[in-house]
Amino acid sequence: MKEQDMNRILVKLDEMDRYLRELGEILPEEDEYHRDLIKRRACEKTIELAYHRSPGREQGNNPGYGRKDKRYEGVQEHPGP
């Protein structure tokens, strides 16, 4: 792997780590999470940001987009709120 690619991945991992630390700071107890729409949306948005900053998710560089990953066969997606 090229050094430039490795550095790009490390930057993305740092961004993800930052969002996950932020999530740890704002994540309420489960009952409060379900009751408080604003806190729930803040947590969901933080998770979304971390996911979209993950390596390989940047625009135009997602070869698996639209295809099922066999590693996740049988795993059900969360239906949402």
ABEGO torsion letter per residue (X at the ends): XBAAAAAAAAAAAAAAAAAAAAAAAABBBAAAAAABAAAAAAAAAAAAAAAAABBGABBGBBAABGBBBAAABGBBBBAEX
